Amino acid sequence: MALSGNCRTQPAAKEQGSVQNSFPDVIELNVGGQVYYTRHTTLANNPGSLLGKLFSPKSNASNDLARDPKGRYFIDRDGFLFRYVLDYLRDKQVVLPDHFPEKGRLRKEAEYFQLPDLVKLLTPEEPKPSPEECLHSDYEDGSQGSDQRACPPPSLVPADRRSGFITVGYRGSCTAGRESQTDARFRRVPRIMICGRIALAKEVFGETLNESRDPDRTPERYTSRFYLKFKHLERSFDMLSECGFQMVACNSSVTASFINQHTDDKTWSSYTEYVFYRK
């Protein structure tokens, strides 16, 4: 129960001393069967936490707390993980062992003990989108209209059709921890980039091609700054295949970076290119 010092008058100095002495200087705890010894000031130094409220000198509730048969204060929580809660109360930081598999459960314990700063340390941050990713509009996300392009059916392909290369590239990322691969949070493909001769790109992708980053270029010029108005990589492959292109090469690179120094969670970023060619 949260108590506010503004709602009560200050007791006399003698009375304050008697209230503070309701808890011993060294507290013996039984947390889920694990025994811990700590100073009373450690438990009470975060007044907004559950332990700060339970062991507050102002609460005078030492006789109301549950005790085990040996008289220790009993807390019905995970005794193994409580050591990290206690470390945080002592040092305002927590150092986890390598390959720690219980971070999700420890986060639940931090939530139970009402330690929001510890919860924040144990929660992976979402990767911030780059300025380039923020440029695409909601209109582009919802662009699922018909493919208006000039690719004729195979029976009508002219003999002098131009050959050439088109490169399709995209970046992707996800955040994953060591606890479980099922916790990985994948991000959508933010943008599908198109590189190649402008005339070929317009022939294949038609009105689905966004030219805003490289406008007013002649058809015979080359670009690496066009991108598509949709986000489905397979759709771009279908459009290339229908226009007679075949994939001839692909490559990918992956990098990883730690989200912060207190967790093992990483942000994985990848960049992949697919090279298509038409004879």
ABEGO torsion letter per residue (X at the ends): XBBBAAABBBBBAAAAAAAAAABBABBBBBBGGBBBBBBAAAAAABAABAAAAAABAAAGAAAABBBBAAGBBBBBBBAAAAAAAAAAAAAGBBBBBBGBAAAAAAAAAAAAAGBAAAAAAABBBBBBBBAAAAABBAAAAABABBBBBABBBAAABBAABBBEBBBBBBBBBBBBBAABAAABBBBBBABBBBBEBAAAAAAAAEAABBAAABBGBBAABBBAABBBABABAAAAAAAAAAAGBBBABBBBBBBBBBABAABABBBBBBBBBBBBBBX
